Amino acid sequence: MGGRRGTIVGMATARRPAPVPPGPGQESVWDYPRPPALEPSSETVEVVLGGVVVASTNRSFRVLETSHPPTYYLPAEAFLDGALRPTAGASHCEWKGQAAYFDLLGGPDGEVVAPRAAWTYPEPTARFADLRGTVALMPGAVDRCTVDGETVVPQAGGFYGGWITSRVVGPFKGEAGTWGW
């Protein structure tokens, strides 16, 4: 029986970082649960692509998961007609189910395309049933996303769809070296 007990050869284990203490009116993403929570939001959310507001609502959901900034899910009807174009491909979330993707179209004539920038769960799991008919998007793929007028900072890494505002503190998964969190 060779090897050292408790060591997996070839795999690095990242330690949980020290959370930033939240200030008044802030949340720490390290206080979010795993599995994630789903929370309704009445914040005003807007999405701009090609200089045009392609989505606006004050009725969305936030998915809150440990170490991740919230991902906002907007009702499909919050998007301009023609702003969502179904596209090929799918992915699977262990919590929410099978996702389908959209290209997001903006600009005065819909000529600006953010490929595969948005997704939905057509048949979400029971725990996330309220996400049926909603659409999330990558804030880094559009001109700007705002929450109550504050411009969102996209979650780093290009894989996650988190929306960073002054309301949340990290550190956030997605930065270099965070894969093992």
N, C-alpha and C positions, 0 to 999 in steps of 0.2 A: 504494500500500500504506500505509494510514493506521494510526494506533494505535501504542501502545508495545509493543515486544516483551516477552513474559512477563507481560502484564497482561490480565486478563479483566475487561472492563467489567461492573460490577454485581455482582460476586462478591467477597466478603471472604474472605481466607485467614487462618484462625486458626493461630497458631503453637503448636507443641507446648509445653505448660507444663513448668516444672521439676518433676520428680517429687519427692515427699516421700521422703527416705531411710528405708528400713524399719529398724525396731529389731529386737532379738532376738525370734525367733518370728513375725515379720511378713513379709508379701509386698508388693511394689509391683505395682500393676496395670500399671505401665509395663514390667514384665518379662514379662508375659503375652504370648503370641504372637498373630499375625494371619497366616493364619486361626487361629481359636480352637482351644484344646486341650480335651480331655475327660478328666476325672480322676475316678476313683472316690473316694468319701469314706465313712468310717465314723463321722463326726461324728453326734451325736444331733441330728436336725432335727425341730422341732415347729412346727405351724401352728395358731393359735387364731382362731376366728371365732365371734362371738356368745357368747363366754365358754366355748366348747367346743373341746377339742383335736380338730380335724378331720383331722389327719394327723400321724403320728409314725413315724420310721424312723432306723436307724443304717446304712442302705444306700442311698446316693444318688450322684448324679454332680454335679460342678461343671463348668460351662463357663467357661473362662478366656480372655478376649479383651482385648487391649491397651486400656487406659484404662477398662475396665469392672470393677466389682466382680463377683465370681462370681455366676452364676445357678445355683441348685440345682434339680435334677430329681429328684423323688421317685418311687419305684415307685407305680403306680396303686393297688396293694393297701395302701399305707401310709395311704390316705384312708378315712375312715369310709364305710360303705355309704350311698349316697345323697348324699354330699357333693359329687360331681361331676355336673353336669347339662350334657350337650352343648348348645351354643348355636350360632346361625348365625354365619357369617363364617369367614374364613381369611386367612392372610397368608403371605408367602414370605420365607424367610431364604436368602441366597445360600450359606450354609455348611450348614445343616441341612435345608432343604427346605420343604415345605408344612406349615404349622401349622393345627391345628383347635383350637377354643376351648371352654371350659367356664365356666358360672356355678359359683361355689363357694358351697355352702350350709352354714350353721352354726347355732348356737343349739340350745337343748334340743329343739326340734321341727323344726329345719331351716328356720326362718322367716327367718333372716338371710341375705340374698343379696348376694354380691359379684359383680356382673355381669361376664362375660368376664374374670375375674381369673386364670384358669388356661389353660394351653395344652399341647398335646402334638404330637409329630410322628409321625403314624400310619405313615408310610413315610419315615423319615429317610434322608439320603444315606449312602453306604457308610461314610464317615469317622465318622459319628455314629450308626451302627447300634445302639449300646448304649442310645440314648435311646428306642428302641421300647418302649412300655409304661410310660414315665415321664411325669410331669406337672410342669411348672414353674408358678410363680404370682408375682403381683405382691405383694411384701411390704407395700406401702402400701395394698393393698385389704382387708387383714384386720386383726384386732385386734393380732396380734403373731406374729412368727416368731422362733424362737430356734435358735441353733446352739451345741451343748454348753452350754446354759443361758443364753447371752448373747443379749439382745434385739437383733435386727437393725435397722439403720437402712436404710430403703428408698432405693434409688438415685433421685436427683432426676430430674425431668423427665416422669414419667408414661408414658414410652415404653419404657424398659428395665426389666428385671426383676432387677436386681442386688441382692445382699444384702451390706450393709456391716457388718462386725464389726471388732473391734480387731485382728484378724489381718491386715487389708489396709489399705494406705495408698494415697492418690491423688496428685494430684487425680483426680476421677472424671468421666467423660463424663456428661452429663445436666443439669449445672448451666447456668444462663444463660451464653451465649457459648461453649459447647463444641461446637456442631453441626459445625464444620469440622475437628475433631480427627481 
